[in-house]
Amino acid sequence: MLTCQDYQNGYYGAYSHVASEDVDFVVHLGDFIYESTAGQYKAPGSREYPDRELTLPSGHDLAHTVSDFRYLYNTYRSDPHLQRALEQHTMIAGWDDHEVANNRYWDYETDSPKLPPHSDGDDPEFATQVTAAGIQAWVEQMPARIEYNPEMEDLHEQFVLQRSFQFGDLTTLVLTDERLYRDPPPEIGGGDDSGRTMLGSDQLDWFLERVDSSDATWNVWANEVLTMPLKIGMADFEFYLNKDAWSGYQREHAQIMNHLNDEGVENFITLTGDFHTAMAGYQQTGYDLFKNDEEVGVEFMTPAITSVNLAEVLPGIDALDWFEISELAVTTTNPHVEFFDSTEWGYSVVEFTPEDCTYTAYSVDKNMNTQDATKQRLKTLRVPEGRVEIETVDS
């Protein structure tokens, strides 16, 4: 599992270690590129990488044109560590927001995308042009068998990212698009119980049908943003850390979880990126501390390859201290979370067998531009077949 590789915020030594892994394929969960060249996604704890500076052909700080997006892909893909990994392994690629613009969404009133970082991001014609340019470059640069017809006016008909993969009777992998159909996230505040959608009605029906019809032992969701709620505080003083994730789309999330529970779907594993954190926890029909909600599946999140994590946002604390403090704070208010580490960068390996699913998160030093950049195992967790249970593997 790979995600979030801001070229300007570190080196890709993790990819050289990925190249050496004995895996059947790699899944990239999005943010393969970042649309900004002005370092706007750095944090107080970020260091500078003078040899990673970028200048877009258009002269803008944010990608506007297909030439801008091509330049970004060509630059990112010129990295020798990344090239080594792609030479060795097949990639199943999704996307997230930065392939076009941060926190982008679909405005159903104007039937067009909205791109919050752009000064003209609310203009339907401008936003459609930039999104179409990002889509074209993605199709040109990413290895994927997807539906793409640039002659279609409607972006939803022009580009269909969602698809599924069958690996014998062992695994069904379903990959969804959580950017091209989503409503805007709710304003900062509490939960969401409106009709807001992340997947759109057609994709939601398709997703549930794919999972329902699977005869494989393991049902796996390649998912862009965190499905489990992640909040701090209690009662009237609680707030969600990321309303751009499924925390902002709770009605649809509950619909999915209740459907899986009602239909008796077993061995449901979700693979997630976006939040720049190694994490694991339980997907449930609800998350009320005072209710006995059903556990439906397990979610595994992979750390970012280079992008800013929480420790980089709040520097000055020893990494071990930060890990212990943050894990305690998160798991206390989110008892469904079993493991949380936002101090490291790297990748994860997930193995499926008829007996179990095993997740191992690795950290790799993003400050070392070498094939042997320091690597260490962060955590290994196991889910036995037929049970919704996370076990720690010590060795």
C-alpha positions in Angstrom: 0.0 0.0 0.0 1.3 3.4 -1.0 0.0 7.0 -0.7 0.8 10.7 -0.5 4.2 11.4 -2.0 4.7 15.2 -2.1 7.8 15.5 -4.2 8.9 18.7 -2.5 8.6 17.2 1.0 11.1 14.4 1.0 12.9 11.6 -1.0 11.5 8.4 -2.3 13.8 5.9 -0.6 10.7 4.0 0.4 10.1 3.0 -3.2 13.5 1.2 -3.4 12.4 -0.9 -0.4 9.0 -1.5 -2.1 10.9 -2.7 -5.2 12.6 -5.4 -3.1 9.4 -6.6 -1.5 8.1 -10.0 -2.5 4.6 -8.9 -3.4 2.2 -9.6 -6.3 1.2 -6.0 -6.9 1.1 -2.6 -5.3 -2.0 -0.5 -4.7 -1.5 3.3 -4.8 -4.4 5.0 -2.9 -3.9 8.4 -4.3 -2.0 11.7 -4.2 0.6 10.3 -6.6 1.3 13.9 -7.4 0.7 17.2 -5.7 -0.7 20.1 -7.8 1.2 22.8 -5.9 4.8 23.8 -6.6 4.9 26.6 -3.9 5.5 24.3 -0.9 2.1 25.1 0.4 1.6 21.6 1.9 4.7 21.9 4.1 4.5 22.4 7.9 6.5 24.1 10.6 8.5 21.0 11.1 9.2 20.4 7.4 12.8 20.8 6.2 13.8 22.2 2.8 14.9 20.1 -0.2 16.5 22.5 -2.7 17.0 19.8 -5.3 13.2 19.1 -5.3 12.1 22.6 -6.4 9.5 22.7 -9.2 8.3 25.3 -11.7 5.2 24.8 -13.7 5.1 25.6 -17.5 2.2 27.9 -17.0 4.1 29.9 -14.3 1.3 29.4 -11.8 1.9 27.9 -8.3 -1.1 25.5 -8.9 -1.4 23.3 -11.9 -3.8 24.8 -14.4 -3.2 23.1 -17.8 -2.5 19.6 -19.1 1.1 20.7 -19.7 1.4 21.6 -16.0 0.1 18.2 -14.9 2.3 16.4 -17.4 5.3 18.2 -16.1 4.4 17.1 -12.5 4.0 13.4 -13.5 7.2 13.5 -15.6 9.1 14.9 -12.7 7.7 12.6 -10.1 8.2 9.6 -12.3 11.8 10.5 -13.1 12.8 9.6 -9.5 15.0 6.5 -9.7 13.6 4.9 -6.6 10.0 5.2 -7.9 11.2 3.9 -11.3 12.8 0.8 -9.7 9.5 -0.1 -7.9 7.4 0.3 -11.1 9.9 -1.9 -13.0 9.5 -4.6 -10.4 5.7 -4.5 -9.6 2.3 -4.0 -11.2 0.6 -1.0 -9.8 -3.2 -0.8 -9.2 -3.7 3.0 -9.1 -6.5 5.1 -7.6 -6.5 8.8 -7.0 -7.4 11.4 -4.3 -7.7 15.1 -4.4 -4.2 16.4 -5.2 -4.2 14.8 -8.7 -6.3 17.9 -9.5 -6.7 20.2 -6.5 -6.8 19.9 -2.7 -10.2 19.1 -1.2 -12.0 19.2 -4.5 -15.7 18.1 -4.7 -18.7 18.1 -7.1 -21.3 20.8 -7.1 -24.5 19.2 -8.1 -26.3 22.5 -8.5 -24.0 23.7 -11.3 -23.1 20.1 -12.3 -19.4 20.9 -12.2 -16.4 20.4 -9.9 -15.3 22.9 -7.4 -11.6 23.5 -6.7 -11.2 25.4 -3.3 -7.5 26.3 -3.6 -8.0 28.1 -6.9 -9.1 31.8 -6.9 -11.4 30.8 -9.8 -12.2 27.4 -8.4 -15.9 28.3 -8.0 -16.2 29.1 -11.8 -17.8 26.0 -13.5 -16.0 26.5 -16.8 -12.6 27.0 -15.2 -13.0 24.1 -12.7 -14.1 21.8 -15.4 -11.2 22.7 -17.7 -8.6 22.1 -14.9 -10.3 18.8 -13.8 -10.3 17.6 -17.4 -6.6 18.5 -17.7 -5.8 16.6 -14.5 -7.8 13.6 -15.7 -6.1 13.6 -19.1 -2.6 13.6 -17.6 -3.6 10.9 -15.1 -4.8 8.6 -17.9 -1.6 9.3 -19.9 0.7 8.7 -17.0 -0.8 6.0 -14.8 -1.0 2.3 -15.7 -4.8 1.6 -15.5 -7.4 -0.1 -17.6 -10.3 2.4 -17.1 -13.0 4.0 -19.2 -11.9 7.2 -20.7 -13.5 9.2 -23.6 -12.3 12.8 -23.7 -15.0 13.6 -26.3 -17.7 13.3 -23.7 -18.8 16.7 -22.2 -19.8 15.3 -18.8 -16.8 14.5 -16.7 -18.7 11.6 -15.1 -19.1 10.0 -18.6 -15.6 11.0 -19.7 -13.7 9.2 -17.0 -14.7 6.2 -14.8 -12.0 5.3 -12.3 -13.9 2.8 -10.2 -13.2 -0.9 -11.0 -12.8 -4.3 -9.4 -10.2 -7.1 -9.5 -10.6 -10.8 -8.8 -7.7 -12.8 -7.5 -9.0 -16.4 -7.8 -11.2 -17.4 -4.9 -8.9 -15.7 -2.4 -9.6 -11.9 -2.8 -12.0 -9.5 -4.5 -10.5 -6.0 -4.6 -12.9 -3.1 -5.2 -11.5 0.4 -5.9 -13.8 3.4 -5.6 -13.6 7.1 -6.8 -14.2 9.4 -3.8 -13.5 12.7 -5.5 -15.5 13.0 -8.7 -18.9 12.4 -7.2 -18.7 13.8 -3.7 -20.8 16.6 -2.2 -18.9 19.3 -0.4 -17.9 18.3 3.1 -19.8 19.9 6.0 -18.6 23.0 7.8 -16.3 22.5 10.8 -18.4 21.1 13.6 -20.2 18.0 14.6 -21.3 14.9 12.7 -23.3 14.8 9.5 -26.8 13.2 9.2 -27.9 14.9 5.9 -28.2 13.4 2.4 -24.6 14.2 1.6 -22.9 11.6 -0.6 -19.2 10.6 -1.1 -19.7 8.0 -3.8 -22.8 9.2 -5.7 -25.8 6.9 -5.9 -24.8 5.0 -9.0 -21.3 4.2 -7.7 -22.7 3.3 -4.3 -25.0 0.7 -5.9 -22.2 -0.6 -8.0 -19.9 -0.9 -5.0 -22.4 -2.8 -2.8 -23.3 -5.1 -5.7 -19.6 -6.0 -6.3 -19.1 -6.8 -2.6 -22.4 -8.7 -2.3 -21.6 -10.9 -5.4 -18.1 -11.8 -4.3 -17.4 -15.5 -3.6 -13.9 -14.8 -2.5 -12.6 -15.4 1.0 -11.6 -11.8 1.5 -13.5 -8.7 0.4 -11.1 -5.8 0.1 -12.0 -2.1 -0.4 -9.3 0.1 -1.9 -10.5 3.3 -0.4 -9.1 6.9 -0.5 -10.0 8.5 2.8 -10.5 7.3 6.4 -13.8 5.5 6.9 -13.6 5.3 10.7 -14.5 8.5 12.6 -11.6 10.2 14.3 -12.4 12.8 16.9 -11.0 14.6 19.9 -12.9 15.6 23.0 -16.2 14.4 24.4 -19.9 15.2 24.2 -20.5 18.9 23.3 -16.8 19.6 23.1 -15.8 16.9 20.6 -14.7 17.7 17.0 -13.7 15.5 14.0 -10.1 15.8 12.9 -10.9 15.4 9.2 -14.4 16.3 7.9 -13.1 15.8 4.3 -13.0 12.0 5.1 -16.0 9.8 5.8 -16.5 11.6 9.1 -18.2 14.3 6.9 -20.4 11.7 5.2 -21.7 9.7 8.1 -25.2 8.8 6.7 -23.7 7.1 3.6 -21.0 5.5 5.7 -23.6 4.0 8.0 -25.6 2.9 5.0 -22.6 0.9 3.8 -21.8 -0.6 7.2 -25.4 -1.6 7.9 -25.7 -3.1 4.5 -22.6 -5.2 5.0 -23.8 -6.3 8.4 -27.4 -7.1 7.2 -26.1 -9.1 4.2 -23.6 -11.1 6.3 -20.5 -10.0 4.4 -17.5 -11.5 6.1 -13.8 -10.8 6.0 -14.2 -7.2 4.9 -10.9 -5.4 4.9 -10.4 -1.7 3.9 -7.1 -0.3 2.7 -6.8 3.5 3.1 -4.4 6.3 2.5 -4.8 10.1 2.7 -4.2 10.9 6.4 -0.4 10.4 6.4 -0.6 8.0 9.3 -0.2 4.3 10.0 -3.5 3.2 11.6 -5.7 0.2 12.2 -9.2 -0.2 13.7 -12.7 -1.5 13.5 -15.4 -0.5 11.1 -18.8 -0.5 12.8 -22.5 0.1 12.2 -22.2 3.0 14.6 -19.8 4.6 17.0 -21.9 5.7 20.0 -19.9 4.9 23.1 -23.1 3.9 24.9 -24.4 1.5 22.2 -23.4 -2.0 21.4 -22.8 -1.4 17.6 -21.7 -4.3 15.4 -18.2 -4.6 14.2 -18.3 -5.1 10.4 -14.7 -5.0 9.2 -11.2 -3.8 9.7 -9.5 -0.8 8.3 -5.8 -0.5 7.7 -4.2 2.8 6.8 -0.7 3.2 5.3 1.6 6.1 6.2 2.6 8.7 3.6 5.7 8.3 1.6 6.8 11.9 2.2 3.8 14.1 2.9 3.3 16.1 6.1 2.1 14.0 9.1 0.9 15.2 12.5 4.4 15.1 14.1 5.7 17.4 11.4 2.8 19.8 12.0 3.7 20.0 15.7 7.5 19.8 15.8 9.7 20.0 18.9 8.4 16.8 20.6 10.5 13.7 20.7 9.2 11.1 18.1 8.7 8.4 20.8 6.9 10.8 23.2 4.7 12.1 20.3 3.8 8.6 19.3 2.8 7.6 22.9 0.9 10.9 23.5 -1.0 10.9 20.2 -1.8 7.2 20.3 -3.2 7.5 23.9 -5.2 10.6 23.0 -6.7 9.0 19.8 -7.5 5.6 21.2 -9.1 7.0 24.4 -11.7 9.0 22.5 -11.9 6.6 19.6 -12.0 3.1 21.2 -12.5 1.5 17.7 -8.9 2.5 16.9 -6.3 -0.1 17.8 -3.1 1.4 16.4 -2.2 5.0 15.5 1.3 6.3 14.5 1.6 9.7 12.8 5.3 10.1 13.5 6.8 8.2 10.5 6.7 7.9 6.7 6.8 4.7 4.7 4.6 2.1 3.3 2.6 -1.0 4.2 2.4 -4.6 3.1 -0.8 -6.6 3.4 -0.8 -10.4 2.8 -4.0 -12.5 2.3 -4.1 -16.2 2.8 -7.0 -18.6 3.3 -6.3 -18.4 7.0 -5.7 -14.8 7.7 -4.9 -11.2 6.6 -1.7 -9.7 7.8 -0.8 -6.0 7.8 2.7 -4.7 8.4 3.6 -1.0 8.4 7.1 0.1 7.7 8.8 3.4 8.3 11.5 4.7 5.8 13.6 7.8 6.4 12.4 10.3 3.8 15.5 12.4 4.4 17.8 9.8 2.8 17.9 9.8 -1.0 19.4 6.3 -1.2 18.3 2.8 -2.0 19.2 1.7 1.6 17.3 4.5 3.4 16.8 3.5 7.0 13.8 1.2 7.3 12.1 -0.3 10.3 9.0 -2.3 11.1 6.4 -0.2 12.9 3.7 -2.8 13.5 2.4 -6.1 12.4 -1.3 -7.0 12.9 -3.3 -10.0 11.9 -7.0 -10.6 11.2 -8.1 -14.3 11.3 -10.4 -15.6 8.6 -14.0 -15.5 9.7 -13.5 -13.1 12.6 -13.6 -9.3 13.0 -10.6 -9.3 15.3 -7.3 -7.5 15.2 -4.4 -9.4 16.8 -0.9 -8.1 17.4 2.0 -10.1 15.9 5.1 -9.7 17.9 7.7 -10.8 15.4 
